[in-house]
Amino acid sequence: MSDIQADQLFVEYIVKQIVEKPDEVVVERTVDEMGVLITLKVAKEDMGKIIGKSGQTAKAIRVLLRVIGSKNNSRVNLKIVEPEEIKE
């Protein structure tokens, strides 16, 4: 496992332990001038588990990602994508 993917693998591992539908977890990693962006998509039913009470779970994951990023001298951000709702 290289350091470059450590942040992405970390998010994927942690999130799959939390959610009810781990097979629907999608973690994408992009790098630009702002740093690293980890994009997370989970099943609609699992959004509450990932966000947590008052956003505490998402905040904790972001803090841990910052630690991983600082270890590798990069800025790592986490974006949690809201599942699209079907509108009629």
Secondary structure, DSSP 4 states (H G I P E B T S, - for coil): --HHHHHHHHHHHHHHHH-S-GGG-EEEEEEETTEEEEEEE--GGGHHHHH-GGGHHHHHHHHHHHHHHHHTT--EEEEEEPPPPP--
